[in-house]
Every structure is written in C-alpha cells, then in structure tokens.
Amino acid sequence: SICWDYHHHRADVTQALEQGMDSIERTRSAARHRGARHRGSQVMNLVSGSANVATWEKAGCIDRMFNHVNRAILRRWGAFPEESQGDHSSHRHSIEHVLCEMQATERAFVVFKTERGRDRALKASGKGIPFNDSTIKLQNVVHEPESLIWEEFCVSEGEHFKRMMKAYIITLATAVVWTALLYLPYARYIASFSFANRDEPGAGAEELFVCLVVAGNLCICVVSAVCIKSAGFKFVDDEERAFISLYTFALSLNLILDMMLTAVLSYRQMVGIGVHTADGRLLKDLETYQEIFESYPMQKALGNTIYHYCWPATFFLPFVAEQIALVLFPHHAGCLFIRSSKELEGKKAEKALTLPIMEQARYA
C-alpha cells in the first residue's frame, strides 16, 4: 500500500469514494426490487417527490429557513446529497485529474501473511534494495493497519514539530484567556463582598464556579483534540499519546490558575470573618506567604475548594454532559432528520445516525 500525498485533496477523494459506494448501493437495491411492484412504488415515489418539491416551493419563510438549517447540518455531517446533480461527469473528470497528478510519498507498507515471511523479507533485504537511483529500506512496524492515518504521511518531521509547538502555544493561550475572561470577573465579584456581618455572595456563586470549571475543562479538551488532529501524526497510537500529554498539561495549568484564584478568595473571605490560627493569632496578622499558606484555616479552605473543584465539576458533570452531547442528542437529531427527509436513505441515513468519535484517551 503506497502512501499517496493527498492531504490537500482529502475532501475530493472522500467524496469520490462515497459517491462510488452510493452508486453501488443504489444498483444493488434496484436489482433486488425489480418487478412490477417495484415499478409501481417508483411511480409513487416520483409522485411524492413532486409533491415534496411543490411543498418546498410553497413553504413559508420560516419553514425555508429551518430547511436551510437542516440541510447545512446534514452537509456538515456528510449525510445530505449534493444539490448539483448534473455535473457528475465534470466531477469524475476532476477527480481523475487529481488522481493522475497525485504523487507518492517516501513510504509504503507491505502486509505479510505470516510473521515468518516478514522476518525472512527483512533478513533478505539486508542494507536495502536498489531501485532506480534510490534504495528501498525495509523496517518492522509495530502499528496495526487500522491505525494508519494515510493523508498525513506527506507531513515532514520539521513541519510536525512546528505544529506540535503551535498546539502547545494555542492550548496555553486558551487556558490563560479563559482565566482572564471568566475566572477574573468571578474573582472580582466575590472580592466585592467583605464576608463580615453576613455580607457574602448568594447561593448561586458556588454553582457558578462549578459551571466555569466544567466549561473550562470541556473547552480545554476540545482545543487539545483539534490541535492534535491537525499536528500531522501518521499513526493513531502516537496521536492518542500526544493528546494525553497535551490534555494533562492543559488541565494542570488550568488547575494551577484556579488554585491561585481560590487561594486569594479564601484568604479574603477568612480575613473578613476574623478567622484565627491555631495559636490564637488573626489570619490577617500573619506576615509571610509561607505562614499564611501553612496555617490550618487556609489548608482547610484550599482542601474544601479542591474537593468542590474535583466533585462534581471535574470528575462527574463533564462525563455526563459528554454522553448527552455526543451520544443522545446526535442520535435523536439523526432520527428526526431521517424521519422528516425521504432523501436520507442507505449510506446517507447511516451517516446521519453515525455518532461522533469519543476521545477515549482522556479516560485513562
């Protein structure tokens, strides 16, 4: 299997393959349903299709707006048929031109029937196999064929390193911006209370903090996944390992920023209500940061805050929300789309019900 350089034509190649599969499926379906009964059903489908077109043309502005939204969502999922049905020949000509102009990368994969055959080939190749003006070198690969990301083999090592540095910078900037735009306003709101004589925020402040933590963790997860997907990894195993590293780095940074904010808020709250240390001194009378941090009231407040940060904001709510957002809601929306659109059948219906790939790496 040759690794072709089709990174910039991935959409065209994917569309051509999907059209080929759809054409094969339609041909097989027509062959299974030949006969008078099928011809009668075709006539009924034609009549109903004409009625659908008429209904579409007579639909109001609100219905047309929602229809456009539905079509846009289905196109994003890759489930809606193309609007232009008369240019299949031109598209086939263009994809043939793309395939003829496509160049191979420096890598190819050979799958042997047995490990013994693979080992004999590696031993026989020695230092390499002469081919024209080049030398072909065989190397044992521990990855499974299903883990190959074919369109990324055109990315060089230097370009891959630049993309990884860009991924870490973007993730770092996201954590800092999230803290500056959301956590700091929350901190200023909490700091506006003196916490003396019942001058303290309402019961919704804690729920607001939980929402900020949940949204921040999900945002970090999405940004990390998008950056890693565009980094140019050639194998899924390497991609998942890099995602774990980047996601752990981002969450650690986010936790450090949150704990800094929590320490300031807890200290201000305890000073406002006149908390004493174990030796009877007021917390506000402590002079050094080490004394403040090592005092029991501060340790207790930080411990409680870490507990609330972890549960339910980090260890429970994001995983429940992920099941709703990536499993239940897409499946329900896909069922509604299929039920309301007669154009969604076969492969298109399968794509409408295909669930997004969940990032299992961060569950480790």
C-alpha positions, -999 to +999 in steps of 0.1 A: +000+000+000+016+032-012+012+064+009-001+089-016+002+127-010-035+136-010-036+158+021-049+188+002-073+167-018-087+146+010-122+160+006-123+153-031-111+117-027-135+111+002-164+125-019-155+103-049-154+072-027-187+080-011-203+086-045-189+053-057-203+034-027-237+052-031-238+042-067-231+006-059-257+005-032-283+020-055-275-005-082-278-034-058-311-020-043-326-017-078-316-052-087-333-066-056-365-047-062-371-052-099-406-061-110-440-046-115-444-039-078-412-020-076-421+000-107-454+009-091-435+020-060-412+041-082-441+059-097-455+066-062-421+079-051-419+101-082-454+115-074-444+120-037-411+136-048-430+160-070-453+168-041-423+174-019-408+198-044-441+216-046-443+218-008-408+231-007-416+258-032-448+268-013-432+267+021-432+299+042-401+319+050-398+303+085-400+268+070-375+276+043-351+290+070-353+258+091-350+237+060-318+255+051-305+250+086-313+213+084-295+209+051-265+228+064-263+205+094-267+174+073-240+186+049-217+191+078-223+155+088-217+144+052-252+129+051-271+152+027-269+146-010-252+172-032-275+199-047-259+198-081-269+165-097-260+174-133-222+177-130-212+141-121-192+138-153-173+170-146-166+159-110-154+125-123-131+142-147-117+164-120-111+135-096-094+116-124-072+146-130-064+148-093-055+111-091-033+113-122-014+143-108-011+128-073+024+119-062+036+092-039+054+099-006+086+082+005+067+054+024+048+023+015+035-006+036+037-043+029+015-067+048+027-103+050+005-133+057+028-146+085+055-132+108+079-157+094+075-143+060+080-108+073+112-118+091+126-135+060+120-104+040+137-082+065+167-106+066+169-109+028+167-071+022+199-065+042+210-029+039+184-021+012+170-030-022+183-009-051+156+007-071+165+031-100+186+057-083+173+051-048+175+024-022+144+008-006+148+000+031+125-024+049+116-017+085+095-035+110+064-016+120+046-023+153+014-005+143-018-021+130-030-013+095-062+002+110-041+028+129-026+044+099-035+080+090-028+079+053-033+115+045-007+127+070+023+109+055+032+139+034+039+159+066+077+162+072+092+159+107+101+196+108+065+206+099+052+181+125+074+197+152+062+232+143+026+221+145+032+205+179+047+237+192+018+256+178-006+232+196+010+238+230+010+276+225-026+276+215-036+254+244-016+276+268-032+308+254-067+292+257-062+285+294-049+320+301-076+337+281-103+315+298-090+326+332-087+362+323-122+365+307-142+343+331-124+335+363-111+370+370-146+386+367-159+360+390-130+367+414-138+404+413-174+397+420-165+375+451-140+401+463-166+428+463-181+412+495-165+418+528-177+384+543-184+402+576-218+407+591-233+383+565-220+404+536-214+375+513-225+362+479-256+343+474-261+305+470-256+307+432-220+317+435-209+281+441-230+268+412-215+295+390-180+283+400-189+247+391-202+258+357-170+277+350-149+247+359-170+223+337-170+247+307-132+253+311-124+216+311-146+209+281-130+239+263-095+226+270-105+191+258-119+204+225-089+227+218-064+200+226-082+175+204-084+199+175-047+209+178-036+173+179-057+163+149-040+190+129-005+182+141+002+157+113+005+124+132+009+093+110-004+068+135-034+068+158-013+054+187+011+084+185-018+108+182-035+095+213-003+096+233+003+132+223-033+141+232-029+127+267+002+147+272-013+179+259-045+175+277-028+167+310-005+197+306-035+220+299-056+207+328-026+210+352-021+246+341-058+253+344-058+238+379-029+259+390-046+291+378-078+280+395-060+273+428-043+307+427-077+323+424-091+301+451-063+310+475-069+347+471-106+344+475-104+321+505-079+344+522-100+374+517-131+356+530-114+344+562-099+377+569-133+393+565-149+370+591-119+372+615-106+337+614-078+328+640-049+304+636-042+275+660-021+298+682-048+324+685-035+350+660-057+365+635-051+353+599-047+389+587-018+394+612+004+367+595+033+384+577+048+359+553+032+339+525+045+307+540+028+313+573-005+321+555-003+290+533+007+266+562-020+279+585-048+254+593-077+276+582-060+282+548-052+245+543-088+236+552-102+261+528-080+250+500-088+214+506-126+221+505-121+241+473-101+213+457-129+189+467-156+211+451-134+216+421-130+179+416-165+169+425-188+173+407-171+199+384-143+177+371-150+140+378-187+138+372-205+166+353-182+167+322-186+130+316-224+131+319-225+161+296-203+143+271-228+114+269-257+138+263-238+160+237-221+132+218-245+103+220-280+110+230-286+144+212-269+135+179-287+101+177-321+118+185-314+145+159-304+120+133-336+100+138-356+132+134-337+141+102-343+106+087-380+106+096-386+140+080-364+136+048-371+109+022-338+117+006-319+102+035-316+065+028-289+039+026-254+053+033-268+088+039-291+075+066-262+056+082-241+088+083-270+107+098-270+082+127-232+079+130-221+091+164-190+113+168-158+095+179-154+099+216-119+107+228-112+076+249-076+086+256-085+110+284-105+084+303-071+068+310 
